[in-house]
Amino acid sequence: MTLMMQLFASLGLLAALAGTPAAALTYYSEQNLPFNGVDEQGRSSGFSIELLRLMWQELGQEEAPIQFLPWSKAWYLLTQQPDAVLLTTAHTLPRSHHLQWVCPISRSRIVLMARADHLPRIRHRADLLTLKIGAMQADVGEQLLLNRGMPPAQLMTVPRMDLVVRQLLLARTDLVAGNETMLRYQIRQLGYEPRQFVTVAVLAEQDNCFAFNPAVDPAEVALLQQALDRVRQGPAFQALQARYEDMLNLSTHERLPEIE
């Protein structure tokens, strides 16, 4: 094949991919605002979902339906269903080689949080071994703790992030693990004072991404990555960040112990 023929073939492939409807993929999400969820009007909303809509617009694709499920169910379908996409997913090292990724949506800290009136001293992994820690089922907080050797019997997992916060308030756990922005957003939504909770240690800092089943066509994933890169350089993305600024910038900024 001549160089010119290869060029035309490549252009033809890109054109075909650009015309592929977004519905060719099956999108899953959890209910976990401010990143993604269903708002009070019953409409899919959140920073990640609005960013995804901008990406579809960039590609000239129609908006696809998003199915909202408990995180553990959505995560299972991502790993089993060959056309599945899951948002918003933390890009961790143990996960990185098992999925395909479009990154970044945003960047977050995965933390350990305690009640202000009950502050365990956390400096090293060994300090966790006598504590009960709450987390969302199959969430990054739970997975990071298990990867660091935390005994499963000491983890109290629940299906939603608001329940993670509630069990800490009820003193059923000493700490909770999860995305700091999501935890603090749930604290505000539940009507509690932010000062009632203190971030005591960091498990990881990483990108939040769109995760794809390994069987999804890599060319299609690459096309969405290119769309994300272009959108992030444009004014619509800057406007989106400005609208969500107060909700996304909920992390504390002090230097904290890192539990590795």
N, C-alpha and C positions, 0 to 999 in steps of 0.2 A: 504494500500500500504506500502510495506517495505521501509526502508531507502534507500536500494540499488536501488529499482525500482524508487523511487522519484529522486534519483541522475541521473539515466539514462534518465528519462523523462525531467529533467532540461537541461541536456546536449543536448538532442535531440532538445529541443526548441531553445537553443542558436545556434545550428548548422543551424536550419531552418531559424532563423532570419538573421544569417550571410550570408546566400545565397540569401536573398531577394534583388532583384534589386533595385537600388536607384530610378529608374523611378516609383516605387510604390507610391512615394510622388511627389507632384507637387510643384516645387520651384519657388518662386517669389522674385523679387528684384526691387529696384528703381535704377535709374541712379545717383549714388552719390559716386563718387570716392573721396578719395582713398580706401574706404571700399569695394564698389561693383559698377560695371557699365560695359559699353562696351567701349573698348579702340579705338584708332584711326584706328586700323586694323579690327575693327568690332568683336573682340573676347571678350568674357566675362572675366573680369579682376578685380583686386582689392584684398586687403588683406583678406577679409572675404571669397571670392570665392576661392582663392588659398588655404586657410585653409580648406575649405569644400572639395576640391579635395584631400588633404592629408588625411582627415577623410575617404573618400570613398576608397582610396588606402589601408588604414589601415584595412578596413572591407572587402577588396577584391571585392568591388562593382564597377560596371561600372559608368562612369560619367553620370549624368542626365542633361537634358536641363534645363536652367534657363530662365524664362520669365521676361523681363524687362518692367515695367509699371510705371506710375506715382504713387507716394507713397500712395495717398489716395485710388486709385483703388486697389493696391496690399494689403493694409491694410484691405479693405472691403472683398476681396476674402479670406484673411487669416481667418477672423471671420466667413465666411459663407461656405467655401468649406472644407469638412471633411478630405481631404488629403493634405491640404496646409501647406507650410513652407515659412516663410518670413525672409529675411536677408537684412540688418543688423537691428535689432530691439532693442531699449533701454528697459532694464528691469526695469520698474517703479513699484512702489507699487500698483497704481490703475490697472495696467495691469496684475499684477503677478498672480492673482487667476483665470483669464479668459482664460489663454493660458498655453501651456506646453513649457518648455524652455530647451535649451542646451547652457550652459554658462561656461566661458566667452570667447567671441572672443577677446575683448579688453575692456578697460575702458576709459570713456570720461566724460568731463564736459559739461553740458547743461547750456548755458550762455546767458546773454544779452549783446549785442555789439552795440557800437555807433560810429559815425564818430568822428575823433579826433578834428575836428573844431566845433563840437556841442555835448558837453558832459553833458547830464542831470545828476544831482546829485541823485544817487540811493542808499538809505540805507534801506528802508523799503518798504513793499508791497504798502503802500499808495502813495509812490512817483510815482508809475506807472500809477495811475488813470487819470492823465491828459495827458498821452502820447499815441502816435500811435506806435504800435509794429508790425513789420512784422514777419511772420513765414510761414513755409511750411504747406500746408493743411494736417491735421491729423497727423502731426509730433509730436514728443515728446515735442518740444518747445511750440507749440500751446496747447497741452493737459495739460502740467504743469501749464501754465498761467490760463487756464480755471479752473483747479482744485484749484487754489489759488484765485479764485473769480474775475478774470479779465473780465470785460464786453466784450462780443463777438464783440460789435460794435467798440471797440478800437483795434481790431486785424485785420490786413490786410494780408490775406493768399493768397499764390500763389502756383502753382503746383510743382515748382522746386527750389532747393537751390540757383542756380545762380540768379534767379529772386528775391529771398529774399535779396541777396546782392545788386543787381541793384536798388531795390526800396529804400534802405538806401542811396545809392550814390546820387540818384535823390531827396533826401530829402522828399520823400513821407512818410517816417516813421522816428520816433525819435530813435528807437532802433530796433534790430532784435533779435529773439530768436532761438536757435538751438545748435546742436552739435558744439563745438568750433573748433574741428579739421576740420570738413566738411566746416564750414564757412570760415576758413582761407585758406583752400585748394582752394575753389572757388575764393577767393580774388586773390590768386596767378594766377589761371588759367585765370582769366579775365584781368590780366595784371596790377593790381593796387598794389600800395605800401602797405605792411603790416602796416606801421606806420600811414596810413590814418584811421585805425580802432582801437578802444580800447575796450577791454572787461571790462565792468563796474560792473557786478554782476554775481553771480552763482545761477542758479535755482536748480541744482542737480548734483551729481556726481554718476555715475552708470555704470553697466556692459552693454556692447553691446553683443547681443546673437542671436541665431537662435530661432525663435518663431514658434510654431506648433499649429495647430488647436486642440482644446480639444478632438476631435474625433479620432485623430491619436493614434494608438496602443501604450500605454505607454511603452511596452517592446521595441518597435522600437526606441522610443525617448531615452530610457535608453541605448540602444546599441550605438547610436550616441554620447551620453554623454561620454560613456566609451572610444569611439574612440577619441574624442576630448581630454580627459584627457591623453591618451597615447601619442597622437601626440604632445601635449604641453610639454611633457618631453623629446622629441627627438631632434636630430640635425637638422632635416628638418624644424622644427618650429623656431629654433634659426636662421637659414639661412633666413627664410621668414621674421622674425622680422628685421633682419639686412638690407634686401633689401628695406623695407618700412619705415625704421627708420626716415628718413628725412620728409616723408609725414605724418606720424602719430604723431610725436612729435611737433605739431604746437601750442599746447595750451600754454598760458602764465602761469607762475608759481607763480606770486605774490598772496598774500592773498587778497581776495575780499569779499565784502558784500554778504551774502547768503540770498536770498529772499525765505522765507518759507510760 
